[in-house]
Amino acid sequence: MRPRIVVTGIGCVTPLGTTPDQLWENLVASKSGVGRTTLFDASNFPTNIAAEVRDWSIAEVGEDASEWENRGRHTRFAAGAAKQAVEDSGVLGTVEPVRFGVYLGAGEGQQDFFRFSEMMAAAVQGGDLDMKAFVGKGLELLDPVAELEQEPNMPVGYLAGMFNAQGPNVNCLTACAASSQAIGEATEIIRRGEADVMLSGGAHSMIHPFGVTGFNLLTALSERNDEPERASRPFDLNRDGFVLGEGAAMVVLEEYEHARARGAQIYSEILGYGTTADAFRITDTHPEGRGATSCINMALADAKKNTDEIDYINAHGTSTAVNDKVETLAIRQAFGEFADKIPVSSTKSMTGHLIAAAGATELIISLQAMRNNVVPPTINYETPDPNCDLDYVPNTARDHECKTILSNSFGFGGQNITLIAGQV
């Protein structure tokens, strides 16, 4: 009999709330975390709205802000969410350091676009690209510490040091599926007996000129700039792309007997983990939803759950034309006749898309739905799309018994992750 893995702590720093309780309160009130972009001047970009973490400092979790000011934005978010989750769990002092690991799905921090622009300007003064001038300007301008700090592996290293977690230490970056994959893989590490406790989740901040340019070129971002709070509209006929967000979310995963022995609070049990690839195109979901469907089926099999035993689905639901249509199809293919009976919502309609941090954030939201027996809504749902015909819990939260939840994360590159959690 394989070990049971439970969640004993949660924490988050998001555009819609910088604690799990604050996030949940705003979600059930159908509020939006989207506004004008302030992290850089986006006035000349096709998209100048974003879901930013505003008015938050790492001092709010008891850290000395001056010690963190030169560390990456994503690292500060990760540390804030992790401090909440570890304190919430009460696990420190109850686990051997070598049996305590960290597995994140973290992306990069803020890219230094403006110094890079100066480097490019110096390199093309003669008309052709002068690589010597480019490198020379870079050596003159770039801050080596800042360049190091924006790397995606930095948060996992800092978190290990913060909590003396000497066990497995890994970061994966599988686009929008990253933090869900991290949680699934961390679960497997404990199942294999390689650790008793894992801190897992993700962090990301792509609200910078490079990030926005890339997603605009992919035509993935909403250009509903005149109505920021109404821009993210998953499954709605008039959706035109997602809203870029940022933040971090963390959970403490623990072997059940270890948690029970110390009298820990338990939010839920991680029952199922599915991971597949579309094996199709780098930026396109397979039109028949083959990867997403098989991922859901794999998670159901891992959880030993039938299709009539899922009470709520937190959808990937990006608000792009293709994703929402294909995810709907995948849910129908996986759940058959029961697809119409399961409430489905995309909380990205309120939080924006936190990219690598999205999956962990949405798992925490789903755990809150389970704890409160309330399903969060999909806001801005106004005009039904014939290709998106499930119960999307439009605009208003709904009382609904949630014993078992399913959360989807489908990333660019064709990475698919499904997590299933249930009451203990």
MOWO-V603862 format. One record per helix or strand of 2 or more residues. SS is the DSSP state (H for helix, E for strand). FROM is the first residue (numbers start at 1). TO is the last residue. Records with the same first field share a line. If there is no record, write none. Layout:
SS = FROM-TO, FROM-TO
This chain:
E = 5-14, 35-36, 49-51, 100-104, 169-171, 197-205, 244-255, 268-277, 312-314, 343-345, 374-375, 384-385, 398-399, 404-411, 415-422
H = 20-28, 58-61, 65-68, 73-89, 97-99, 113-123, 131-141, 144-149, 154-163, 175-191, 209-217, 225-230, 256-261, 290-303, 307-309, 321-341, 348-351, 355-372
